[in-house]
Amino acid sequence: MASGQGAKNNSMAGSQQPSSSSPRFSVKESKGFSHLRQLLLAPEQHELDRLKTRLDQFSLHPKDVGRVLPDAIRLRAQQDTRLLASLIPVTQEALALSIKQSPQLISDSIAPILGSAIRKAIAHAMRGLMQSLNQTLECSMSWRGLQWRWEAFRTGKSFAEVVLLHTLRFRVEQVFLIHKKTGLLLNHVVAEGVSGQGEEVISGMLTAIQDFVCDSFGQSQDEGLESIRIGDLTVWIEQGWGAILAGVIRGAPPMELREVFQETLETIHAQFSELLQAFQGDASSFQETRLQLEDCLQAQFEQKSRGLPWAFWIVLGLLMLGLGMWAFQAHADQQRWAYLLERLDQEPGLVMTSIQEEGTPTIYGLRDPLAINPDQILSDIGYSSQQVVFRLKPFMDLTPEFVQKRAMIQLRPPSSVVGNLEGTTLILKGEAPHSWIQQAHLLGPLLPGVTHIETRQLVDTDLKQFETLKAELESKTITFEVGNSDISLDQRSTIRDIDQTIQALDQTATILGIFPRIQIQGFTSPDGGKEVNQSLSALRAKAVLNELANGSFQAINLRTVGVGSDRLPALSSTGKAVSQERRVAFRVILPPPASVPKSRR
């Protein structure tokens, strides 16, 4: 009978508008062709539009330049030095501006370079000063020193010269750095207390002597003089490809000093190779070699003879060392034991009742199972479990720290939940499943030190998901053709999505323990009679129910209702009005508040 009335309604609508079916068919066909053309040609048309827009609005972006700039600079720099010459003024100005704006940054950058050189020069000067002072004191406060003072008075020499004459093994008094090709002096250093005179003349004479020897004996420049003996002075010469190092030595130097000269010369060649090749007579650039040359100003003196045998001092030193080590170890053990007792006294969850220090130290007391292991404290301080023994009985510490820790361990919350104990109330915050929240309410009164669990700041993730699925379902609709209750093919995918949403909603409702009702509402357009529209809307709702009835739902009950067209436009979940003509909508009706989960009341 309902189908007959629907047919009658359609025939009445057709009799009122006899010429509307043909135009509607042509419009539908035109839309179908437009949709087919869009499916076939839309990707290519989109790419063509994008390329045309880029050509019309072409501009060079910094990102594009940045991709090729490093390679372009590297290739251009390989051709000639014009790029480097162009960058020098910019680099200089940038460095000057950086120094003005951030002087601390520049000083921190060059500190590792200058700092080590300055420390090295200061250490060298202090070492020489202390050595000279020690020698003077030792020689002045002994019988031998008095003899040397008499010798200085008798011969007219200074006391320092006499001490040097008797104690010196060798000393490098002067070091010359000479340019090999031109014979010009590049740098010159003199030991403390030595007067250097005529450095340029000496440098020229050494070069002339070496050239004379090479010319006279047919030797190459690389096979020149290695040493010259002049009275009690010896001149050692080291040859290099660009420079010559000559050292004036008093006494008998060891062969190890040769290695020092060679290493110094190699270092200078490595650091100043370009300056040596381009040298034109200006030696000011080689002032930086002073530190390397001063390393060659070495000296060695004879040790003062002791009044007592050296074995006596060794034995006495060993005894004093042993006594000092014993006293230090005893003090350290006492300090370590005091620190252990203080650490145990301050550690929460540990209570010391008595200590037995005879034999192996034994500590008696109480320990909460959640407290730190005493063996760990022993290991941190440096004891082993054999050196100190614990005799601890278990007890339950009810301080807030342990009450909170014990409660969280027993509740086993998810990682998204944090707990804070205030008095005897455990406040839980974060997000958690509904089942865990219910379990927490059950276990709360059983936790030691906890009388109440507060979950008002705890988000029920299952209830949150239920509300999200509810809003999603209520926002979906199924549309129908005019005067038709059959579901079209293009609405089948929507039906499947709705069925999946209802199944997820049913699973969430089962977890929450609620039994919501979903009302499937059918709607029609205002056209036609009221009874016909009422019947047609009910048929549409039942047609959707038949498509959804294949799934079995545990908690959700589906009901259909034919609304017709006598209601005002509904509001979607976003608050906007939704047209109710020729469609089926869904409404989720929750159970009474008495059955809503306790955690959300």
C-alpha positions in Angstrom: 0.0 0.0 0.0 2.9 2.4 0.8 4.4 1.7 -2.7 1.0 2.4 -4.3 0.8 5.7 -2.5 4.4 6.5 -3.6 3.5 5.8 -7.2 0.3 7.9 -6.9 2.4 10.7 -5.5 4.9 10.5 -8.3 2.0 10.4 -10.9 0.5 13.5 -9.3 3.8 15.3 -9.4 4.2 14.3 -13.0 0.8 15.5 -13.9 1.5 18.9 -12.4 4.9 19.3 -14.3 4.6 17.3 -17.5 7.7 18.8 -19.2 10.3 18.6 -16.3 11.6 15.1 -16.9 13.4 15.7 -20.2 15.4 18.8 -19.2 16.4 17.1 -15.9 17.7 14.1 -17.8 19.8 16.3 -20.1 21.3 18.2 -17.2 22.3 15.0 -15.5 23.9 13.7 -18.7 25.8 16.9 -19.1 27.1 16.6 -15.5 28.2 13.1 -16.2 30.2 14.1 -19.2 31.8 17.0 -17.2 32.7 14.6 -14.5 34.2 12.1 -17.0 36.3 14.8 -18.6 37.6 16.0 -15.2 38.7 12.4 -14.3 40.5 11.9 -17.6 42.2 15.3 -18.1 42.4 16.9 -14.7 46.1 15.8 -13.9 47.5 17.0 -17.2 45.5 20.3 -17.1 46.7 20.9 -13.5 50.4 20.5 -14.6 50.0 22.7 -17.6 48.4 25.5 -15.5 51.2 25.2 -12.9 53.9 25.4 -15.6 52.2 28.4 -17.3 51.9 30.2 -14.0 55.6 29.6 -13.2 56.7 30.9 -16.6 54.4 34.0 -16.4 55.7 34.7 -12.9 59.3 33.6 -13.3 61.8 35.0 -10.8 65.1 33.9 -9.4 64.6 32.7 -5.8 67.3 32.6 -3.2 66.7 28.9 -2.7 67.6 28.3 -6.3 70.8 30.3 -6.1 71.7 28.6 -2.8 71.7 25.2 -4.5 74.4 26.1 -7.1 76.3 28.8 -5.3 78.9 26.5 -3.5 79.7 24.6 -6.6 79.9 27.9 -8.7 82.4 29.4 -6.2 84.5 26.3 -6.1 84.7 26.1 -9.9 85.4 29.8 -10.4 88.2 29.7 -7.8 89.9 26.9 -9.7 90.3 29.0 -12.8 92.2 32.0 -11.4 92.6 34.2 -8.3 90.2 37.0 -9.4 87.4 35.7 -7.2 89.7 35.6 -4.2 90.9 39.1 -4.9 87.3 40.3 -5.0 86.4 38.6 -1.7 89.4 40.1 0.2 87.9 43.6 0.8 84.6 42.1 1.8 86.2 39.6 4.1 88.4 42.3 5.7 85.4 44.6 6.3 83.4 41.7 7.7 86.2 40.8 10.1 86.6 44.4 11.2 82.8 44.7 11.8 82.8 41.3 13.7 85.6 42.6 15.9 83.7 45.7 16.8 80.4 44.0 17.5 81.7 40.8 19.1 85.3 41.3 20.5 84.8 38.5 23.0 84.1 36.0 20.2 87.3 36.9 18.3 89.4 36.8 21.5 87.9 33.4 22.4 88.7 32.1 18.9 92.4 33.2 18.9 93.0 32.4 22.6 94.0 28.8 22.0 96.7 29.9 19.5 98.2 32.9 21.4 97.5 31.4 24.8 99.8 28.4 24.3 102.6 30.6 22.8 102.4 33.1 25.7 102.4 30.3 28.3 105.3 28.6 26.6 107.4 31.9 26.6 106.5 32.6 30.2 107.4 29.0 31.3 110.7 29.2 29.4 111.6 32.5 31.1 110.6 31.3 34.6 112.5 28.1 34.1 115.7 30.0 33.3 115.2 32.4 36.2 114.6 29.6 38.7 117.5 27.6 37.4 119.8 30.7 37.8 118.5 31.4 41.3 118.9 27.9 42.4 122.5 27.8 41.2 123.4 31.0 42.9 121.8 30.0 46.2 123.5 26.5 46.2 126.8 27.9 45.3 126.6 30.8 47.8 125.7 28.7 50.8 128.4 26.1 50.6 132.2 25.7 51.1 132.6 25.3 47.4 130.8 28.5 46.8 133.2 30.4 49.1 136.1 29.0 47.2 134.6 30.2 43.9 134.0 33.6 45.4 137.7 33.8 46.3 138.6 32.7 42.8 136.4 35.4 41.3 138.1 38.0 43.6 141.6 36.8 42.7 141.0 36.6 38.9 138.8 39.7 38.6 135.9 37.7 37.0 132.4 37.9 38.2 131.0 35.3 40.5 128.5 34.2 37.9 131.3 33.6 35.4 133.2 31.5 37.8 130.1 29.4 38.8 129.3 29.0 35.1 132.9 27.9 34.4 132.8 25.1 37.1 129.2 23.8 36.7 128.4 24.2 33.1 128.3 21.2 30.9 126.9 23.0 27.8 124.8 26.0 27.0 123.5 27.4 23.7 124.3 31.1 23.9 123.1 32.3 20.5 121.0 31.0 17.6 121.0 32.5 14.1 118.4 32.0 11.4 120.0 32.8 8.0 118.4 32.9 4.6 120.2 30.3 2.5 120.1 32.0 -0.9 120.9 35.6 0.1 122.9 35.0 3.3 120.9 37.6 5.2 120.0 37.3 8.8 116.3 36.5 9.3 116.2 36.3 13.2 118.6 36.0 16.1 118.1 35.1 19.8 120.6 35.3 22.7 120.6 33.5 26.0 120.1 35.5 29.2 123.4 37.0 30.4 125.1 36.8 27.0 125.8 40.0 25.1 125.2 39.7 21.4 127.1 42.0 19.1 127.4 42.2 15.4 124.8 39.7 14.5 124.6 40.8 10.9 128.4 40.6 10.6 128.5 37.1 12.2 125.7 35.9 9.9 127.6 37.2 6.8 130.9 35.6 8.0 129.2 32.2 8.5 127.8 32.4 5.0 131.1 33.5 3.5 133.0 30.7 5.3 130.5 28.1 4.1 130.7 29.4 0.5 134.5 29.3 0.7 134.5 25.7 1.9 132.0 24.6 -0.7 134.0 26.4 -3.5 137.3 25.2 -2.3 136.4 21.5 -2.0 133.8 21.3 -4.7 130.9 20.5 -2.4 127.3 21.5 -3.1 125.4 23.9 -0.9 123.5 21.0 0.7 126.8 19.5 1.9 128.3 22.5 3.7 129.8 22.9 7.1 128.2 21.2 10.1 130.3 22.6 12.9 133.1 25.2 13.7 135.3 25.1 16.8 136.5 28.5 18.1 138.2 28.2 21.5 135.7 26.9 24.0 132.8 27.8 21.7 131.3 25.4 19.1 129.1 26.5 16.2 126.6 23.9 15.0 125.1 24.5 11.6 122.0 22.8 10.2 121.2 23.1 6.5 117.7 23.5 5.0 116.4 24.1 1.6 115.5 27.7 2.4 117.2 28.6 5.6 120.3 27.8 7.8 120.2 27.4 11.5 123.4 28.1 13.4 123.8 27.7 17.1 126.8 29.0 19.2 127.4 26.5 22.1 129.6 26.7 25.0 130.8 23.4 26.5 130.4 19.9 25.1 126.8 19.5 23.8 125.2 16.1 23.5 124.1 14.7 20.1 120.5 15.0 21.2 120.8 18.7 20.7 121.3 18.1 17.0 117.8 16.6 16.9 116.4 19.7 18.6 118.0 22.0 15.9 116.8 19.8 13.1 113.2 19.7 14.4 113.2 23.5 14.9 114.5 24.0 11.3 111.9 21.7 9.9 109.1 23.4 11.8 110.3 26.8 10.5 110.3 25.5 6.9 106.9 24.1 7.3 105.3 27.3 8.7 107.2 29.9 6.7 107.8 28.1 3.3 106.1 30.8 1.3 107.9 33.6 3.0 111.2 31.9 2.5 110.6 31.5 -1.2 109.4 35.1 -1.7 112.1 36.7 0.6 113.4 40.0 -0.8 115.4 41.3 2.1 112.7 42.2 4.6 113.2 40.0 7.7 110.3 41.6 9.7 108.0 38.7 8.7 110.3 36.2 10.5 110.0 37.8 14.0 107.4 35.1 14.7 110.1 32.4 14.6 111.5 33.7 18.0 109.6 31.2 20.0 110.9 28.3 17.9 114.5 29.6 18.1 114.3 30.1 21.9 113.5 26.4 22.3 117.1 25.9 21.1 118.5 27.9 24.0 119.1 24.9 26.2 121.6 24.4 29.0 122.8 21.7 31.3 124.7 22.0 34.5 126.5 19.6 36.8 124.5 18.5 39.9 125.8 19.5 43.3 127.4 16.6 45.2 125.5 15.7 48.4 127.1 15.6 51.8 125.4 12.3 52.7 125.2 9.1 50.6 122.4 9.0 48.1 121.2 5.7 49.5 120.5 7.4 52.8 118.3 9.9 51.3 116.5 7.3 49.2 115.7 5.2 52.3 114.7 8.3 54.3 112.5 9.4 51.4 110.8 6.0 51.2 110.1 6.0 54.9 108.6 9.5 54.8 106.6 8.6 51.8 105.3 5.4 53.5 104.4 7.3 56.6 102.7 10.0 54.6 100.7 7.5 52.6 99.6 5.6 55.7 98.5 8.9 57.4 96.7 10.0 54.2 95.0 6.6 53.8 93.9 6.5 57.4 92.4 10.0 57.1 90.8 9.1 53.8 89.2 5.9 55.3 87.9 7.9 58.3 86.4 10.5 55.9 84.9 7.9 53.7 83.3 6.0 56.6 81.8 9.3 58.0 80.5 10.1 54.5 78.9 6.6 54.3 77.1 7.0 57.6 75.9 10.5 56.6 74.7 9.2 53.2 72.8 6.3 54.8 71.2 8.7 57.4 70.0 11.1 54.6 68.7 8.4 52.2 64.9 8.0 52.3 63.6 4.6 53.1 66.6 3.5 55.1 66.7 3.6 58.9 69.9 2.7 60.9 69.3 1.3 64.3 72.8 0.3 65.4 76.4 -0.1 64.1 78.9 -2.7 65.0 82.5 -1.6 64.0 84.5 -4.5 65.5 85.8 -6.8 62.9 83.9 -6.4 59.7 81.7 -3.3 60.1 78.0 -4.3 60.3 75.1 -1.9 60.0 71.6 -2.9 61.5 68.4 -1.2 60.5 65.2 -1.1 58.4 64.8 -0.8 54.6 61.7 0.0 52.5 61.5 -2.3 49.4 61.3 0.8 47.2 64.5 2.4 48.7 67.8 2.3 47.1 69.9 -0.8 47.4 72.6 -0.2 50.1 75.2 -2.0 48.0 74.8 0.7 45.4 75.7 3.3 48.0 78.7 1.2 49.0 79.8 1.1 45.3 79.4 4.8 44.9 81.6 5.6 47.9 84.2 2.9 47.1 83.4 0.1 49.5 82.7 -3.5 48.5 80.0 -5.8 50.0 82.7 -7.7 51.8 84.0 -4.6 53.6 80.7 -3.5 55.0 77.8 -5.9 55.9 74.1 -4.8 56.1 71.5 -6.5 58.4 68.3 -4.8 57.3 64.7 -5.8 58.0 61.8 -4.8 55.7 59.3 -2.1 56.6 56.9 0.2 54.9 57.9 3.9 54.7 54.8 6.1 54.7 56.5 9.3 53.7 54.7 11.1 50.7 57.5 10.2 48.3 57.2 6.4 48.9 53.4 6.5 49.2 53.2 8.1 45.8 55.8 5.8 44.2 54.2 2.7 45.7 50.7 3.8 44.5 51.9 4.4 40.9 53.6 1.0 40.9 50.5 -0.8 42.0 48.2 1.1 39.7 50.5 0.5 36.7 49.2 3.6 34.8 49.9 4.2 31.1 52.7 6.5 30.2 50.3 9.3 29.6 49.2 9.4 33.2 51.0 11.2 36.0 50.2 11.2 39.7 50.7 13.7 42.5 50.0 13.0 46.1 48.4 15.8 48.1 47.9 14.8 51.7 46.2 11.4 51.4 44.6 12.1 48.0 46.2 10.8 44.9 45.5 13.2 42.0 45.7 11.6 38.5 46.2 13.7 35.4 46.5 12.9 31.7 44.7 10.4 29.5 43.8 6.8 30.2 41.4 4.0 29.0 38.1 3.7 30.8 38.9 0.2 32.1 42.0 1.5 33.8 40.1 4.4 35.4 37.6 2.0 36.8 40.3 -0.2 38.2 42.1 2.8 39.8 38.8 3.7 41.6 38.6 0.1 42.9 42.2 -0.1 44.0 42.4 3.4 45.5 41.1 2.5 49.0 43.5 -0.5 49.1 46.7 1.6 48.6 48.7 2.2 51.8 48.7 5.9 52.7 46.0 6.8 50.1 42.4 7.4 51.1 41.0 8.9 47.9 41.8 9.0 44.2 40.8 12.0 42.2 40.2 11.6 38.5 38.6 14.9 37.5 41.7 16.0 35.6 41.9 12.6 33.9 40.6 12.3 30.4 38.7 9.0 29.6 40.1 8.2 26.1 37.4 5.7 25.4 34.6 8.2 26.2 36.5 10.8 24.2 36.6 8.4 21.2 32.9 7.7 21.7 32.0 11.4 21.5 34.2 11.7 18.4 32.5 8.8 16.7 29.1 10.1 17.7 29.8 13.5 16.1 31.2 11.8 13.0 28.1 9.6 12.6 25.7 12.5 13.1 27.5 14.6 10.5 26.9 11.9 7.8 23.8 11.8 5.5 22.5 9.6 2.7 20.7 11.4 -0.2 17.9 10.1 -2.4 16.4 10.9 -5.8 13.0 12.7 -5.9 10.2 10.4 -5.0 12.5 7.4 -4.6 13.5 5.3 -1.6 16.2 3.2 -3.3 19.8 3.8 -2.4 21.8 4.9 -5.4 25.2 3.4 -6.4 27.1 6.6 -5.5 25.8 6.4 -1.9 27.0 2.8 -1.3 30.5 4.0 -0.3 28.8 6.3 2.2 26.8 3.4 3.6 30.0 1.4 4.1 31.7 4.3 6.0 28.6 4.7 8.2 28.6 1.0 8.9 32.2 1.0 10.0 31.6 4.1 12.2 28.6 2.4 13.9 30.7 -0.8 14.5 33.5 1.3 16.1 30.9 3.2 18.1 29.4 -0.2 19.3 32.9 -1.4 20.4 33.5 1.8 22.4 30.1 1.7 24.0 30.7 -1.9 25.0 33.9 -0.9 26.7 32.2 2.0 28.5 29.3 -0.2 29.5 26.6 2.0 28.0 23.8 1.1 25.6 23.1 4.1 23.3 20.3 4.1 20.7 20.9 5.3 17.2 17.8 6.8 15.5 17.8 6.5 11.7 15.8 9.5 10.5 14.3 9.7 7.0 13.4 13.1 5.4 11.6 14.3 2.3 11.2 17.5 0.4 8.1 19.7 1.1 6.6 18.7 -2.2 3.7 16.2 -2.1 1.2 15.4 0.5 2.0 15.0 4.2 1.0 11.3 4.4 2.9 10.4 1.3 6.1 12.2 2.5 5.7 10.5 5.9 5.6 7.1 4.3 8.4 7.9 1.9 10.7 9.1 4.7 10.0 5.9 6.7 10.8 3.8 3.6 14.1 5.6 3.1 15.1 5.1 6.8 14.2 1.4 6.6 16.2 1.0 3.4 19.3 2.3 5.2 18.6 0.1 8.2 18.4 -3.0 5.9 21.9 -2.1 4.6 23.2 -1.8 8.1 21.4 -4.7 9.6 24.0 -7.2 8.4 26.3 -6.3 11.3 25.6 -7.5 14.8 25.9 -4.8 17.5 26.4 -5.7 21.1 25.5 -2.4 22.8 23.8 -0.2 20.1 20.1 -0.5 19.2 19.1 0.8 15.8 15.6 2.4 15.3 14.1 4.1 12.3 11.7 7.0 12.1 10.1 8.7 9.2 10.2 12.5 9.9 8.7 13.7 6.6 9.2 17.3 5.9 7.5 19.1 8.7 10.6 19.9 10.8 13.0 22.9 10.7 16.5 22.4 9.3 18.7 20.5 11.7 22.0 21.7 13.0 25.2 19.8 12.2 28.0 19.2 14.7 29.6 22.5 13.5 26.4 24.5 14.2 25.5 25.1 10.6 22.0 24.4 9.2 21.7 21.2 7.1 19.0 20.7 4.5 16.7 17.9 5.4 15.2 17.3 1.9 15.4 13.8 0.5 18.0 12.4 2.9 18.5 10.0 5.8 20.4 11.3 8.9 21.5 9.7 12.2 21.1 10.7 15.8 22.8 9.0 18.7 20.7 9.0 21.9 22.6 8.4 25.1 21.1 6.5 28.0 19.9 8.4 31.1 22.6 10.1 33.3 22.4 7.4 35.9 24.1 4.9 33.5 26.8 7.3 32.3 30.3 6.1 33.5 31.2 7.4 36.9 34.5 8.9 35.8 32.7 11.5 33.7 29.9 12.6 36.0 
